[in-house]
Amino acid sequence: ELMVIGHTDTVGTDVVNDDISLKRATLIQQKLVDKGIDPKSIEVVGRGKRAPLIPGDNLDEPRNRRVEIRVK
């Protein structure tokens, strides 16, 4: 089983970043499914700006815009 977690930088509102992070994770989920992974084995989560790699308010940081894939 896999968990695909989308993240954003800290610019913008929680609502907007939650949407962006979920879309980012869903895109990666689709790529995994296209490669033959069973979609039922993939959980998709959007964390928005809640868990940045580089902390800071209103920080336009590319390293925070990412997707993590965790194997359960």
mmCIF file as Biopython writes it, N, C-alpha, C and O atoms, coordinates in Angstrom:
data_model
#
loop_
_atom_site.group_PDB
_atom_site.id
_atom_site.type_symbol
_atom_site.label_atom_id
_atom_site.label_alt_id
_atom_site.label_comp_id
_atom_site.label_asym_id
_atom_site.label_entity_id
_atom_site.label_seq_id
_atom_site.pdbx_PDB_ins_code
_atom_site.Cartn_x
_atom_site.Cartn_y
_atom_site.Cartn_z
_atom_site.occupancy
_atom_site.B_iso_or_equiv
_atom_site.auth_seq_id
_atom_site.auth_asym_id
_atom_site.pdbx_PDB_model_num
ATOM 1   N N  . GLU A ? 1  ? 0.832  -1.177 0.000   1.0 0.0 1  A 1 
ATOM 2   C CA . GLU A ? 1  ? 0.000  0.000  0.000   1.0 0.0 1  A 1 
ATOM 3   C C  . GLU A ? 1  ? 0.875  1.237  0.000   1.0 0.0 1  A 1 
ATOM 4   O O  . GLU A ? 1  ? 1.948  1.261  0.602   1.0 0.0 1  A 1 
ATOM 5   N N  . LEU A ? 2  ? 0.393  2.272  -0.690  1.0 0.0 2  A 1 
ATOM 6   C CA . LEU A ? 2  ? 1.132  3.523  -0.800  1.0 0.0 2  A 1 
ATOM 7   C C  . LEU A ? 2  ? 0.291  4.681  -0.289  1.0 0.0 2  A 1 
ATOM 8   O O  . LEU A ? 2  ? -0.935 4.662  -0.391  1.0 0.0 2  A 1 
ATOM 9   N N  . MET A ? 3  ? 0.955  5.689  0.261   1.0 0.0 3  A 1 
ATOM 10  C CA . MET A ? 3  ? 0.311  6.948  0.597   1.0 0.0 3  A 1 
ATOM 11  C C  . MET A ? 3  ? 1.028  8.029  -0.205  1.0 0.0 3  A 1 
ATOM 12  O O  . MET A ? 3  ? 2.247  8.175  -0.112  1.0 0.0 3  A 1 
ATOM 13  N N  . VAL A ? 4  ? 0.267  8.785  -0.993  1.0 0.0 4  A 1 
ATOM 14  C CA . VAL A ? 4  ? 0.803  9.876  -1.794  1.0 0.0 4  A 1 
ATOM 15  C C  . VAL A ? 4  ? 0.351  11.170 -1.132  1.0 0.0 4  A 1 
ATOM 16  O O  . VAL A ? 4  ? -0.846 11.432 -1.017  1.0 0.0 4  A 1 
ATOM 17  N N  . ILE A ? 5  ? 1.324  11.983 -0.694  1.0 0.0 5  A 1 
ATOM 18  C CA . ILE A ? 5  ? 1.036  13.182 0.087   1.0 0.0 5  A 1 
ATOM 19  C C  . ILE A ? 5  ? 1.529  14.413 -0.664  1.0 0.0 5  A 1 
ATOM 20  O O  . ILE A ? 5  ? 2.719  14.545 -0.948  1.0 0.0 5  A 1 
ATOM 21  N N  . GLY A ? 6  ? 0.599  15.313 -0.983  1.0 0.0 6  A 1 
ATOM 22  C CA . GLY A ? 6  ? 0.950  16.551 -1.664  1.0 0.0 6  A 1 
ATOM 23  C C  . GLY A ? 6  ? 1.184  17.677 -0.678  1.0 0.0 6  A 1 
ATOM 24  O O  . GLY A ? 6  ? 0.531  17.752 0.363   1.0 0.0 6  A 1 
ATOM 25  N N  . HIS A ? 7  ? 2.130  18.561 -1.014  1.0 0.0 7  A 1 
ATOM 26  C CA . HIS A ? 7  ? 2.476  19.713 -0.183  1.0 0.0 7  A 1 
ATOM 27  C C  . HIS A ? 7  ? 2.585  20.954 -1.061  1.0 0.0 7  A 1 
ATOM 28  O O  . HIS A ? 7  ? 2.726  20.853 -2.280  1.0 0.0 7  A 1 
ATOM 29  N N  . THR A ? 8  ? 2.520  22.128 -0.430  1.0 0.0 8  A 1 
ATOM 30  C CA . THR A ? 8  ? 2.700  23.398 -1.128  1.0 0.0 8  A 1 
ATOM 31  C C  . THR A ? 8  ? 3.668  24.276 -0.336  1.0 0.0 8  A 1 
ATOM 32  O O  . THR A ? 8  ? 4.071  23.936 0.776   1.0 0.0 8  A 1 
ATOM 33  N N  . ASP A ? 9  ? 4.033  25.414 -0.935  1.0 0.0 9  A 1 
ATOM 34  C CA . ASP A ? 9  ? 4.771  26.411 -0.172  1.0 0.0 9  A 1 
ATOM 35  C C  . ASP A ? 9  ? 3.801  27.120 0.762   1.0 0.0 9  A 1 
ATOM 36  O O  . ASP A ? 9  ? 2.632  26.740 0.829   1.0 0.0 9  A 1 
ATOM 37  N N  . THR A ? 10 ? 4.253  28.138 1.482   1.0 0.0 10 A 1 
ATOM 38  C CA . THR A ? 10 ? 3.398  28.771 2.486   1.0 0.0 10 A 1 
ATOM 39  C C  . THR A ? 10 ? 2.749  30.066 1.998   1.0 0.0 10 A 1 
ATOM 40  O O  . THR A ? 10 ? 2.216  30.829 2.804   1.0 0.0 10 A 1 
ATOM 41  N N  . VAL A ? 11 ? 2.787  30.318 0.701   1.0 0.0 11 A 1 
ATOM 42  C CA . VAL A ? 11 ? 2.140  31.492 0.120   1.0 0.0 11 A 1 
ATOM 43  C C  . VAL A ? 11 ? 0.669  31.162 -0.130  1.0 0.0 11 A 1 
ATOM 44  O O  . VAL A ? 11 ? 0.357  30.085 -0.638  1.0 0.0 11 A 1 
ATOM 45  N N  . GLY A ? 12 ? -0.226 32.063 0.215   1.0 0.0 12 A 1 
ATOM 46  C CA . GLY A ? 12 ? -1.643 31.868 -0.074  1.0 0.0 12 A 1 
ATOM 47  C C  . GLY A ? 12 ? -2.422 31.326 1.105   1.0 0.0 12 A 1 
ATOM 48  O O  . GLY A ? 12 ? -1.881 31.102 2.188   1.0 0.0 12 A 1 
ATOM 49  N N  . THR A ? 13 ? -3.713 31.119 0.867   1.0 0.0 13 A 1 
ATOM 50  C CA . THR A ? 13 ? -4.619 30.680 1.933   1.0 0.0 13 A 1 
ATOM 51  C C  . THR A ? 13 ? -4.570 29.163 2.112   1.0 0.0 13 A 1 
ATOM 52  O O  . THR A ? 13 ? -4.110 28.427 1.239   1.0 0.0 13 A 1 
ATOM 53  N N  . ASP A ? 14 ? -5.053 28.727 3.257   1.0 0.0 14 A 1 
ATOM 54  C CA . ASP A ? 14 ? -5.129 27.287 3.517   1.0 0.0 14 A 1 
ATOM 55  C C  . ASP A ? 14 ? -6.010 26.588 2.491   1.0 0.0 14 A 1 
ATOM 56  O O  . ASP A ? 14 ? -5.659 25.515 2.000   1.0 0.0 14 A 1 
ATOM 57  N N  . VAL A ? 15 ? -7.146 27.186 2.167   1.0 0.0 15 A 1 
ATOM 58  C CA . VAL A ? 15 ? -8.096 26.573 1.236   1.0 0.0 15 A 1 
ATOM 59  C C  . VAL A ? 15 ? -7.449 26.368 -0.137  1.0 0.0 15 A 1 
ATOM 60  O O  . VAL A ? 15 ? -7.545 25.285 -0.714  1.0 0.0 15 A 1 
ATOM 61  N N  . VAL A ? 16 ? -6.803 27.389 -0.650  1.0 0.0 16 A 1 
ATOM 62  C CA . VAL A ? 16 ? -6.156 27.292 -1.961  1.0 0.0 16 A 1 
ATOM 63  C C  . VAL A ? 16 ? -5.032 26.260 -1.927  1.0 0.0 16 A 1 
ATOM 64  O O  . VAL A ? 16 ? -4.923 25.434 -2.833  1.0 0.0 16 A 1 
ATOM 65  N N  . ASN A ? 17 ? -4.196 26.300 -0.888  1.0 0.0 17 A 1 
ATOM 66  C CA . ASN A ? 17 ? -3.081 25.366 -0.809  1.0 0.0 17 A 1 
ATOM 67  C C  . ASN A ? 17 ? -3.536 23.926 -0.594  1.0 0.0 17 A 1 
ATOM 68  O O  . ASN A ? 17 ? -2.908 22.998 -1.102  1.0 0.0 17 A 1 
ATOM 69  N N  . ASP A ? 18 ? -4.612 23.733 0.147   1.0 0.0 18 A 1 
ATOM 70  C CA . ASP A ? 18 ? -5.151 22.375 0.308   1.0 0.0 18 A 1 
ATOM 71  C C  . ASP A ? 18 ? -5.578 21.814 -1.042  1.0 0.0 18 A 1 
ATOM 72  O O  . ASP A ? 18 ? -5.316 20.651 -1.350  1.0 0.0 18 A 1 
ATOM 73  N N  . ASP A ? 19 ? -6.234 22.641 -1.842  1.0 0.0 19 A 1 
ATOM 74  C CA . ASP A ? 19 ? -6.673 22.214 -3.170  1.0 0.0 19 A 1 
ATOM 75  C C  . ASP A ? 19 ? -5.476 21.902 -4.075  1.0 0.0 19 A 1 
ATOM 76  O O  . ASP A ? 19 ? -5.460 20.875 -4.753  1.0 0.0 19 A 1 
ATOM 77  N N  . ILE A ? 20 ? -4.494 22.775 -4.083  1.0 0.0 20 A 1 
ATOM 78  C CA . ILE A ? 20 ? -3.294 22.559 -4.920  1.0 0.0 20 A 1 
ATOM 79  C C  . ILE A ? 20 ? -2.568 21.281 -4.508  1.0 0.0 20 A 1 
ATOM 80  O O  . ILE A ? 20 ? -2.170 20.486 -5.360  1.0 0.0 20 A 1 
ATOM 81  N N  . SER A ? 21 ? -2.396 21.087 -3.212  1.0 0.0 21 A 1 
ATOM 82  C CA . SER A ? 21 ? -1.650 19.911 -2.757  1.0 0.0 21 A 1 
ATOM 83  C C  . SER A ? 21 ? -2.384 18.618 -3.083  1.0 0.0 21 A 1 
ATOM 84  O O  . SER A ? 21 ? -1.753 17.619 -3.428  1.0 0.0 21 A 1 
ATOM 85  N N  . LEU A ? 22 ? -3.713 18.627 -2.978  1.0 0.0 22 A 1 
ATOM 86  C CA . LEU A ? 22 ? -4.481 17.434 -3.320  1.0 0.0 22 A 1 
ATOM 87  C C  . LEU A ? 22 ? -4.407 17.149 -4.817  1.0 0.0 22 A 1 
ATOM 88  O O  . LEU A ? 22 ? -4.278 15.994 -5.226  1.0 0.0 22 A 1 
ATOM 89  N N  . LYS A ? 23 ? -4.486 18.186 -5.626  1.0 0.0 23 A 1 
ATOM 90  C CA . LYS A ? 23 ? -4.350 18.005 -7.082  1.0 0.0 23 A 1 
ATOM 91  C C  . LYS A ? 23 ? -2.964 17.477 -7.433  1.0 0.0 23 A 1 
ATOM 92  O O  . LYS A ? 23 ? -2.829 16.616 -8.302  1.0 0.0 23 A 1 
ATOM 93  N N  . ARG A ? 24 ? -1.947 17.983 -6.770  1.0 0.0 24 A 1 
ATOM 94  C CA . ARG A ? 24 ? -0.573 17.536 -7.006  1.0 0.0 24 A 1 
ATOM 95  C C  . ARG A ? 24 ? -0.435 16.043 -6.674  1.0 0.0 24 A 1 
ATOM 96  O O  . ARG A ? 24 ? 0.162  15.286 -7.439  1.0 0.0 24 A 1 
ATOM 97  N N  . ALA A ? 25 ? -0.984 15.632 -5.541  1.0 0.0 25 A 1 
ATOM 98  C CA . ALA A ? 25 ? -0.913 14.225 -5.143  1.0 0.0 25 A 1 
ATOM 99  C C  . ALA A ? 25 ? -1.737 13.336 -6.074  1.0 0.0 25 A 1 
ATOM 100 O O  . ALA A ? 25 ? -1.328 12.220 -6.395  1.0 0.0 25 A 1 
ATOM 101 N N  . THR A ? 26 ? -2.893 13.828 -6.504  1.0 0.0 26 A 1 
ATOM 102 C CA . THR A ? 26 ? -3.750 13.060 -7.413  1.0 0.0 26 A 1 
ATOM 103 C C  . THR A ? 26 ? -3.069 12.842 -8.761  1.0 0.0 26 A 1 
ATOM 104 O O  . THR A ? 26 ? -3.211 11.777 -9.361  1.0 0.0 26 A 1 
ATOM 105 N N  . LEU A ? 27 ? -2.341 13.829 -9.234  1.0 0.0 27 A 1 
ATOM 106 C CA . LEU A ? 27 ? -1.591 13.687 -10.487 1.0 0.0 27 A 1 
ATOM 107 C C  . LEU A ? 27 ? -0.562 12.561 -10.381 1.0 0.0 27 A 1 
ATOM 108 O O  . LEU A ? 27 ? -0.415 11.757 -11.302 1.0 0.0 27 A 1 
ATOM 109 N N  . ILE A ? 28 ? 0.136  12.510 -9.267  1.0 0.0 28 A 1 
ATOM 110 C CA . ILE A ? 28 ? 1.131  11.441 -9.072  1.0 0.0 28 A 1 
ATOM 111 C C  . ILE A ? 28 ? 0.439  10.089 -8.922  1.0 0.0 28 A 1 
ATOM 112 O O  . ILE A ? 28 ? 0.931  9.082  -9.430  1.0 0.0 28 A 1 
ATOM 113 N N  . GLN A ? 29 ? -0.693 10.062 -8.234  1.0 0.0 29 A 1 
ATOM 114 C CA . GLN A ? 29 ? -1.464 8.821  -8.123  1.0 0.0 29 A 1 
ATOM 115 C C  . GLN A ? 29 ? -1.798 8.294  -9.519  1.0 0.0 29 A 1 
ATOM 116 O O  . GLN A ? 29 ? -1.639 7.102  -9.785  1.0 0.0 29 A 1 
ATOM 117 N N  . GLN A ? 30 ? -2.252 9.160  -10.396 1.0 0.0 30 A 1 
ATOM 118 C CA . GLN A ? 30 ? -2.617 8.743  -11.751 1.0 0.0 30 A 1 
ATOM 119 C C  . GLN A ? 30 ? -1.412 8.195  -12.503 1.0 0.0 30 A 1 
ATOM 120 O O  . GLN A ? 30 ? -1.529 7.215  -13.239 1.0 0.0 30 A 1 
ATOM 121 N N  . LYS A ? 31 ? -0.259 8.822  -12.322 1.0 0.0 31 A 1 
ATOM 122 C CA . LYS A ? 31 ? 0.955  8.326  -12.972 1.0 0.0 31 A 1 
ATOM 123 C C  . LYS A ? 31 ? 1.323  6.929  -12.464 1.0 0.0 31 A 1 
ATOM 124 O O  . LYS A ? 31 ? 1.779  6.087  -13.238 1.0 0.0 31 A 1 
ATOM 125 N N  . LEU A ? 32 ? 1.128  6.685  -11.183 1.0 0.0 32 A 1 
ATOM 126 C CA . LEU A ? 32 ? 1.401  5.356  -10.618 1.0 0.0 32 A 1 
ATOM 127 C C  . LEU A ? 32 ? 0.416  4.325  -11.162 1.0 0.0 32 A 1 
ATOM 128 O O  . LEU A ? 32 ? 0.801  3.202  -11.487 1.0 0.0 32 A 1 
ATOM 129 N N  . VAL A ? 33 ? -0.845 4.708  -11.258 1.0 0.0 33 A 1 
ATOM 130 C CA . VAL A ? 33 ? -1.865 3.811  -11.817 1.0 0.0 33 A 1 
ATOM 131 C C  . VAL A ? 33 ? -1.544 3.506  -13.277 1.0 0.0 33 A 1 
ATOM 132 O O  . VAL A ? 33 ? -1.681 2.366  -13.720 1.0 0.0 33 A 1 
ATOM 133 N N  . ASP A ? 34 ? -1.120 4.521  -14.021 1.0 0.0 34 A 1 
ATOM 134 C CA . ASP A ? 34 ? -0.746 4.320  -15.429 1.0 0.0 34 A 1 
ATOM 135 C C  . ASP A ? 34 ? 0.412  3.333  -15.567 1.0 0.0 34 A 1 
ATOM 136 O O  . ASP A ? 34 ? 0.552  2.675  -16.598 1.0 0.0 34 A 1 
ATOM 137 N N  . LYS A ? 35 ? 1.242  3.234  -14.524 1.0 0.0 35 A 1 
ATOM 138 C CA . LYS A ? 35 ? 2.371  2.300  -14.535 1.0 0.0 35 A 1 
ATOM 139 C C  . LYS A ? 35 ? 1.983  0.907  -14.046 1.0 0.0 35 A 1 
ATOM 140 O O  . LYS A ? 35 ? 2.825  0.011  -13.985 1.0 0.0 35 A 1 
ATOM 141 N N  . GLY A ? 36 ? 0.689  0.722  -13.693 1.0 0.0 36 A 1 
ATOM 142 C CA . GLY A ? 36 ? 0.207  -0.605 -13.344 1.0 0.0 36 A 1 
ATOM 143 C C  . GLY A ? 36 ? -0.064 -0.847 -11.872 1.0 0.0 36 A 1 
ATOM 144 O O  . GLY A ? 36 ? -0.395 -1.970 -11.489 1.0 0.0 36 A 1 
ATOM 145 N N  . ILE A ? 37 ? 0.066  0.174  -11.034 1.0 0.0 37 A 1 
ATOM 146 C CA . ILE A ? 37 ? -0.223 -0.008 -9.612  1.0 0.0 37 A 1 
ATOM 147 C C  . ILE A ? 37 ? -1.736 0.062  -9.395  1.0 0.0 37 A 1 
ATOM 148 O O  . ILE A ? 37 ? -2.415 0.927  -9.947  1.0 0.0 37 A 1 
ATOM 149 N N  . ASP A ? 38 ? -2.243 -0.852 -8.593  1.0 0.0 38 A 1 
ATOM 150 C CA . ASP A ? 38 ? -3.680 -0.925 -8.298  1.0 0.0 38 A 1 
ATOM 151 C C  . ASP A ? 38 ? -4.124 0.354  -7.581  1.0 0.0 38 A 1 
ATOM 152 O O  . ASP A ? 38 ? -3.585 0.678  -6.522  1.0 0.0 38 A 1 
ATOM 153 N N  . PRO A ? 39 ? -5.089 1.080  -8.134  1.0 0.0 39 A 1 
ATOM 154 C CA . PRO A ? 39 ? -5.527 2.327  -7.499  1.0 0.0 39 A 1 
ATOM 155 C C  . PRO A ? 39 ? -6.091 2.131  -6.093  1.0 0.0 39 A 1 
ATOM 156 O O  . PRO A ? 39 ? -6.071 3.054  -5.278  1.0 0.0 39 A 1 
ATOM 157 N N  . LYS A ? 40 ? -6.592 0.933  -5.812  1.0 0.0 40 A 1 
ATOM 158 C CA . LYS A ? 40 ? -7.126 0.661  -4.476  1.0 0.0 40 A 1 
ATOM 159 C C  . LYS A ? 40 ? -6.027 0.615  -3.411  1.0 0.0 40 A 1 
ATOM 160 O O  . LYS A ? 40 ? -6.308 0.719  -2.217  1.0 0.0 40 A 1 
ATOM 161 N N  . SER A ? 41 ? -4.777 0.459  -3.852  1.0 0.0 41 A 1 
ATOM 162 C CA . SER A ? 41 ? -3.667 0.382  -2.900  1.0 0.0 41 A 1 
ATOM 163 C C  . SER A ? 41 ? -3.009 1.737  -2.654  1.0 0.0 41 A 1 
ATOM 164 O O  . SER A ? 41 ? -1.993 1.817  -1.963  1.0 0.0 41 A 1 
ATOM 165 N N  . ILE A ? 42 ? -3.586 2.810  -3.219  1.0 0.0 42 A 1 
ATOM 166 C CA . ILE A ? 42 ? -2.996 4.142  -3.095  1.0 0.0 42 A 1 
ATOM 167 C C  . ILE A ? 42 ? -3.947 5.061  -2.340  1.0 0.0 42 A 1 
ATOM 168 O O  . ILE A ? 42 ? -5.087 5.273  -2.754  1.0 0.0 42 A 1 
ATOM 169 N N  . GLU A ? 43 ? -3.466 5.600  -1.232  1.0 0.0 43 A 1 
ATOM 170 C CA . GLU A ? 43 ? -4.209 6.624  -0.491  1.0 0.0 43 A 1 
ATOM 171 C C  . GLU A ? 43 ? -3.628 7.985  -0.871  1.0 0.0 43 A 1 
ATOM 172 O O  . GLU A ? 43 ? -2.409 8.152  -0.904  1.0 0.0 43 A 1 
ATOM 173 N N  . VAL A ? 44 ? -4.489 8.953  -1.155  1.0 0.0 44 A 1 
ATOM 174 C CA . VAL A ? 44 ? -4.052 10.284 -1.587  1.0 0.0 44 A 1 
ATOM 175 C C  . VAL A ? 44 ? -4.438 11.306 -0.519  1.0 0.0 44 A 1 
ATOM 176 O O  . VAL A ? 44 ? -5.576 11.338 -0.050  1.0 0.0 44 A 1 
ATOM 177 N N  . VAL A ? 45 ? -3.461 12.144 -0.144  1.0 0.0 45 A 1 
ATOM 178 C CA . VAL A ? 45 ? -3.669 13.144 0.900   1.0 0.0 45 A 1 
ATOM 179 C C  . VAL A ? 45 ? -3.068 14.472 0.456   1.0 0.0 45 A 1 
ATOM 180 O O  . VAL A ? 45 ? -1.989 14.499 -0.136  1.0 0.0 45 A 1 
ATOM 181 N N  . GLY A ? 46 ? -3.753 15.560 0.737   1.0 0.0 46 A 1 
ATOM 182 C CA . GLY A ? 46 ? -3.216 16.897 0.522   1.0 0.0 46 A 1 
ATOM 183 C C  . GLY A ? 46 ? -2.982 17.576 1.857   1.0 0.0 46 A 1 
ATOM 184 O O  . GLY A ? 46 ? -3.919 17.746 2.637   1.0 0.0 46 A 1 
ATOM 185 N N  . ARG A ? 47 ? -1.755 17.964 2.130   1.0 0.0 47 A 1 
ATOM 186 C CA . ARG A ? 47 ? -1.433 18.606 3.409   1.0 0.0 47 A 1 
ATOM 187 C C  . ARG A ? 47 ? -1.296 20.120 3.290   1.0 0.0 47 A 1 
ATOM 188 O O  . ARG A ? 47 ? -1.093 20.802 4.294   1.0 0.0 47 A 1 
ATOM 189 N N  . GLY A ? 48 ? -1.405 20.650 2.081   1.0 0.0 48 A 1 
ATOM 190 C CA . GLY A ? 48 ? -1.291 22.087 1.911   1.0 0.0 48 A 1 
ATOM 191 C C  . GLY A ? 48 ? 0.042  22.603 2.404   1.0 0.0 48 A 1 
ATOM 192 O O  . GLY A ? 48 ? 1.092  22.058 2.064   1.0 0.0 48 A 1 
ATOM 193 N N  . LYS A ? 49 ? 0.000  23.656 3.205   1.0 0.0 49 A 1 
ATOM 194 C CA . LYS A ? 49 ? 1.227  24.278 3.696   1.0 0.0 49 A 1 
ATOM 195 C C  . LYS A ? 49 ? 1.538  23.908 5.144   1.0 0.0 49 A 1 
ATOM 196 O O  . LYS A ? 49 ? 2.306  24.605 5.808   1.0 0.0 49 A 1 
ATOM 197 N N  . ARG A ? 50 ? 0.950  22.821 5.639   1.0 0.0 50 A 1 
ATOM 198 C CA . ARG A ? 50 ? 1.083  22.448 7.048   1.0 0.0 50 A 1 
ATOM 199 C C  . ARG A ? 50 ? 2.400  21.784 7.419   1.0 0.0 50 A 1 
ATOM 200 O O  . ARG A ? 50 ? 2.753  21.771 8.598   1.0 0.0 50 A 1 
ATOM 201 N N  . ALA A ? 51 ? 3.135  21.236 6.471   1.0 0.0 51 A 1 
ATOM 202 C CA . ALA A ? 51 ? 4.366  20.504 6.808   1.0 0.0 51 A 1 
ATOM 203 C C  . ALA A ? 51 ? 5.499  20.903 5.860   1.0 0.0 51 A 1 
ATOM 204 O O  . ALA A ? 51 ? 5.985  20.070 5.095   1.0 0.0 51 A 1 
ATOM 205 N N  . PRO A ? 52 ? 5.919  22.164 5.904   1.0 0.0 52 A 1 
ATOM 206 C CA . PRO A ? 52 ? 6.969  22.593 4.981   1.0 0.0 52 A 1 
ATOM 207 C C  . PRO A ? 52 ? 8.338  22.020 5.347   1.0 0.0 52 A 1 
ATOM 208 O O  . PRO A ? 52 ? 8.640  21.822 6.524   1.0 0.0 52 A 1 
ATOM 209 N N  . LEU A ? 53 ? 9.153  21.759 4.345   1.0 0.0 53 A 1 
ATOM 210 C CA . LEU A ? 53 ? 10.535 21.372 4.600   1.0 0.0 53 A 1 
ATOM 211 C C  . LEU A ? 53 ? 11.333 22.581 5.094   1.0 0.0 53 A 1 
ATOM 212 O O  . LEU A ? 53 ? 12.176 22.469 5.985   1.0 0.0 53 A 1 
ATOM 213 N N  . ILE A ? 54 ? 11.047 23.729 4.496   1.0 0.0 54 A 1 
ATOM 214 C CA . ILE A ? 54 ? 11.706 24.982 4.850   1.0 0.0 54 A 1 
ATOM 215 C C  . ILE A ? 54 ? 10.647 25.883 5.477   1.0 0.0 54 A 1 
ATOM 216 O O  . ILE A ? 54 ? 9.818  26.442 4.759   1.0 0.0 54 A 1 
ATOM 217 N N  . PRO A ? 55 ? 10.657 26.038 6.812   1.0 0.0 55 A 1 
ATOM 218 C CA . PRO A ? 55 ? 9.608  26.814 7.468   1.0 0.0 55 A 1 
ATOM 219 C C  . PRO A ? 55 ? 9.722  28.312 7.180   1.0 0.0 55 A 1 
ATOM 220 O O  . PRO A ? 55 ? 10.800 28.831 6.892   1.0 0.0 55 A 1 
ATOM 221 N N  . GLY A ? 56 ? 8.594  28.975 7.267   1.0 0.0 56 A 1 
ATOM 222 C CA . GLY A ? 56 ? 8.531  30.424 7.104   1.0 0.0 56 A 1 
ATOM 223 C C  . GLY A ? 56 ? 7.164  30.832 6.614   1.0 0.0 56 A 1 
ATOM 224 O O  . GLY A ? 56 ? 6.563  30.158 5.777   1.0 0.0 56 A 1 
ATOM 225 N N  . ASP A ? 57 ? 6.673  31.943 7.140   1.0 0.0 57 A 1 
ATOM 226 C CA . ASP A ? 57 ? 5.363  32.437 6.728   1.0 0.0 57 A 1 
ATOM 227 C C  . ASP A ? 57 ? 5.457  33.126 5.378   1.0 0.0 57 A 1 
ATOM 228 O O  . ASP A ? 57 ? 6.368  33.915 5.127   1.0 0.0 57 A 1 
ATOM 229 N N  . ASN A ? 58 ? 4.496  32.812 4.509   1.0 0.0 58 A 1 
ATOM 230 C CA . ASN A ? 58 ? 4.390  33.446 3.195   1.0 0.0 58 A 1 
ATOM 231 C C  . ASN A ? 58 ? 5.689  33.294 2.391   1.0 0.0 58 A 1 
ATOM 232 O O  . ASN A ? 58 ? 6.125  34.229 1.719   1.0 0.0 58 A 1 
ATOM 233 N N  . LEU A ? 59 ? 6.294  32.115 2.467   1.0 0.0 59 A 1 
ATOM 234 C CA . LEU A ? 59 ? 7.595  31.838 1.846   1.0 0.0 59 A 1 
ATOM 235 C C  . LEU A ? 59 ? 7.399  31.092 0.521   1.0 0.0 59 A 1 
ATOM 236 O O  . LEU A ? 59 ? 6.860  29.986 0.493   1.0 0.0 59 A 1 
ATOM 237 N N  . ASP A ? 60 ? 7.838  31.706 -0.556  1.0 0.0 60 A 1 
ATOM 238 C CA . ASP A ? 60 ? 7.775  31.113 -1.895  1.0 0.0 60 A 1 
ATOM 239 C C  . ASP A ? 60 ? 8.990  30.209 -2.078  1.0 0.0 60 A 1 
ATOM 240 O O  . ASP A ? 60 ? 9.986  30.609 -2.682  1.0 0.0 60 A 1 
ATOM 241 N N  . GLU A ? 61 ? 8.902  28.997 -1.557  1.0 0.0 61 A 1 
ATOM 242 C CA . GLU A ? 61 ? 10.040 28.069 -1.522  1.0 0.0 61 A 1 
ATOM 243 C C  . GLU A ? 61 ? 9.737  26.826 -2.356  1.0 0.0 61 A 1 
ATOM 244 O O  . GLU A ? 61 ? 8.868  26.035 -1.989  1.0 0.0 61 A 1 
ATOM 245 N N  . PRO A ? 62 ? 10.446 26.642 -3.478  1.0 0.0 62 A 1 
ATOM 246 C CA . PRO A ? 62 ? 10.187 25.495 -4.357  1.0 0.0 62 A 1 
ATOM 247 C C  . PRO A ? 62 ? 10.326 24.137 -3.667  1.0 0.0 62 A 1 
ATOM 248 O O  . PRO A ? 62 ? 9.614  23.198 -4.024  1.0 0.0 62 A 1 
ATOM 249 N N  . ARG A ? 63 ? 11.221 24.010 -2.692  1.0 0.0 63 A 1 
ATOM 250 C CA . ARG A ? 63 ? 11.408 22.707 -2.030  1.0 0.0 63 A 1 
ATOM 251 C C  . ARG A ? 63 ? 10.186 22.307 -1.199  1.0 0.0 63 A 1 
ATOM 252 O O  . ARG A ? 63 ? 10.024 21.133 -0.864  1.0 0.0 63 A 1 
ATOM 253 N N  . ASN A ? 64 ? 9.334  23.265 -0.867  1.0 0.0 64 A 1 
ATOM 254 C CA . ASN A ? 64 ? 8.110  22.937 -0.139  1.0 0.0 64 A 1 
ATOM 255 C C  . ASN A ? 64 ? 7.000  22.440 -1.063  1.0 0.0 64 A 1 
ATOM 256 O O  . ASN A ? 64 ? 6.048  21.808 -0.608  1.0 0.0 64 A 1 
ATOM 257 N N  . ARG A ? 65 ? 7.121  22.723 -2.343  1.0 0.0 65 A 1 
ATOM 258 C CA . ARG A ? 65 ? 6.127  22.267 -3.326  1.0 0.0 65 A 1 
ATOM 259 C C  . ARG A ? 65 ? 6.557  20.880 -3.804  1.0 0.0 65 A 1 
ATOM 260 O O  . ARG A ? 65 ? 7.367  20.748 -4.722  1.0 0.0 65 A 1 
ATOM 261 N N  . ARG A ? 66 ? 6.004  19.860 -3.170  1.0 0.0 66 A 1 
ATOM 262 C CA . ARG A ? 66 ? 6.496  18.503 -3.417  1.0 0.0 66 A 1 
ATOM 263 C C  . ARG A ? 66 ? 5.399  17.474 -3.182  1.0 0.0 66 A 1 
ATOM 264 O O  . ARG A ? 66 ? 4.315  17.784 -2.688  1.0 0.0 66 A 1 
ATOM 265 N N  . VAL A ? 67 ? 5.720  16.235 -3.556  1.0 0.0 67 A 1 
ATOM 266 C CA . VAL A ? 67 ? 4.866  15.087 -3.260  1.0 0.0 67 A 1 
ATOM 267 C C  . VAL A ? 67 ? 5.744  14.034 -2.598  1.0 0.0 67 A 1 
ATOM 268 O O  . VAL A ? 67 ? 6.835  13.728 -3.080  1.0 0.0 67 A 1 
ATOM 269 N N  . GLU A ? 68 ? 5.264  13.490 -1.501  1.0 0.0 68 A 1 
ATOM 270 C CA . GLU A ? 68 ? 5.936  12.377 -0.822  1.0 0.0 68 A 1 
ATOM 271 C C  . GLU A ? 68 ? 5.173  11.101 -1.166  1.0 0.0 68 A 1 
ATOM 272 O O  . GLU A ? 68 ? 3.948  11.108 -1.292  1.0 0.0 68 A 1 
ATOM 273 N N  . ILE A ? 69 ? 5.906  10.024 -1.311  1.0 0.0 69 A 1 
ATOM 274 C CA . ILE A ? 69 ? 5.284  8.702  -1.484  1.0 0.0 69 A 1 
ATOM 275 C C  . ILE A ? 69 ? 5.797  7.832  -0.356  1.0 0.0 69 A 1 
ATOM 276 O O  . ILE A ? 69 ? 6.998  7.590  -0.238  1.0 0.0 69 A 1 
ATOM 277 N N  . ARG A ? 70 ? 4.884  7.368  0.466   1.0 0.0 70 A 1 
ATOM 278 C CA . ARG A ? 70 ? 5.240  6.517  1.594   1.0 0.0 70 A 1 
ATOM 279 C C  . ARG A ? 70 ? 4.704  5.109  1.355   1.0 0.0 70 A 1 
ATOM 280 O O  . ARG A ? 70 ? 3.573  4.920  0.905   1.0 0.0 70 A 1 
ATOM 281 N N  . VAL A ? 71 ? 5.534  4.145  1.663   1.0 0.0 71 A 1 
ATOM 282 C CA . VAL A ? 71 ? 5.138  2.742  1.539   1.0 0.0 71 A 1 
ATOM 283 C C  . VAL A ? 71 ? 4.698  2.279  2.922   1.0 0.0 71 A 1 
ATOM 284 O O  . VAL A ? 71 ? 5.435  2.416  3.898   1.0 0.0 71 A 1 
ATOM 285 N N  . LYS A ? 72 ? 3.484  1.729  2.993   1.0 0.0 72 A 1 
ATOM 286 C CA . LYS A ? 72 ? 2.954  1.256  4.278   1.0 0.0 72 A 1 
ATOM 287 C C  . LYS A ? 72 ? 3.373  -0.178 4.519   1.0 0.0 72 A 1 
ATOM 288 O O  . LYS A ? 72 ? 3.026  -0.757 5.548   1.0 0.0 72 A 1 
#
